Amino acid sequence: MRQGMRAIFDAVVAAVRDGGEAKVLATELRAQVRYLFANCKLEPQADAALHGILAELLQSAQRLEAGASPAEEHDALHASLQRYGQLFQHPDWPLR
């Protein structure tokens, strides 16, 4: 879980900071969410919480594919990544 969420965080930061392409970020979000769905085995309550966050990230990917820029999608992505930091213990996670 930590590997996939860190990859998502890093992709978001790079896209927003460097003005990355929306479709590239959307593709990375979808790839990492697929990875997380396939590889995370959590207790039911934690699994439900993670799935909620992943659903939000997929909604962001959909908006990016529809034409939103990474900067325009920043607030939604930030909120999802911050919620992850609040709900899960991830050492050195920058958003809480």
C-alpha positions in Angstrom: 0.0 0.0 0.0 2.7 2.4 0.9 4.6 1.9 -2.3 1.5 2.6 -4.5 0.4 5.6 -2.4 3.9 7.1 -2.5 4.0 6.7 -6.3 0.7 8.5 -6.5 2.0 11.3 -4.3 5.2 11.7 -6.2 3.3 11.7 -9.6 0.9 14.4 -8.3 3.7 16.6 -6.9 5.7 16.3 -10.1 2.7 17.1 -12.3 1.6 20.1 -10.4 5.1 21.5 -9.7 6.4 20.9 -13.3 3.2 21.6 -15.1 3.0 18.0 -16.3 0.5 16.7 -18.8 -2.9 15.8 -17.4 -3.3 12.6 -19.4 0.1 11.4 -18.2 -0.9 12.0 -14.6 -4.3 10.3 -15.1 -2.6 7.3 -16.6 -0.3 7.0 -13.6 -3.1 7.4 -11.1 -5.1 4.6 -12.8 -2.0 2.4 -12.9 -1.3 2.8 -9.3 -4.9 2.4 -8.2 -5.0 -0.9 -10.2 -1.8 -2.0 -8.4 -3.3 -1.1 -5.0 -6.6 -3.0 -5.8 -4.6 -6.0 -6.9 -2.1 -6.1 -4.1 -3.5 -4.6 -0.9 -5.1 -7.0 1.5 -6.4 -5.1 4.5 -8.9 -5.6 7.3 -12.4 -4.8 6.1 -12.7 -1.3 7.8 -9.2 -0.2 6.5 -10.0 -1.7 3.1 -13.2 0.3 2.9 -11.4 3.5 3.9 -8.7 2.9 1.3 -11.2 2.1 -1.4 -12.9 5.4 -0.7 -9.7 7.3 -1.3 -8.9 5.3 -4.4 -12.4 6.1 -5.8 -11.6 9.8 -5.3 -8.3 9.4 -7.1 -10.1 7.7 -10.0 -12.6 10.6 -10.1 -9.6 13.0 -10.4 -8.1 10.8 -13.1 -11.4 11.0 -15.0 -11.5 14.8 -14.7 -7.9 15.0 -15.9 -8.7 12.9 -18.9 -11.7 15.2 -19.6 -9.5 18.2 -19.8 -8.7 19.5 -16.3 -5.1 20.4 -15.7 -3.1 19.0 -12.8 -3.2 22.5 -11.2 -7.0 22.6 -11.5 -7.3 19.2 -9.9 -4.7 19.9 -7.2 -7.2 20.6 -4.4 -9.1 17.4 -4.9 -5.9 15.3 -5.2 -4.4 17.1 -2.1 -7.6 16.3 -0.1 -7.5 12.6 -1.0 -3.8 12.3 -0.2 -4.3 14.2 3.1 -7.2 11.9 4.0 -4.9 8.9 3.4 -2.3 10.4 5.8 -4.9 10.9 8.4 -6.4 7.4 8.2 -3.2 5.3 7.7 0.1 5.1 9.4 2.6 5.8 6.7 6.0 6.9 8.1 7.2 10.2 6.7 3.9 10.9 4.9 4.0 14.6 4.2 0.2 15.3 4.4 -1.7 14.7 7.6 
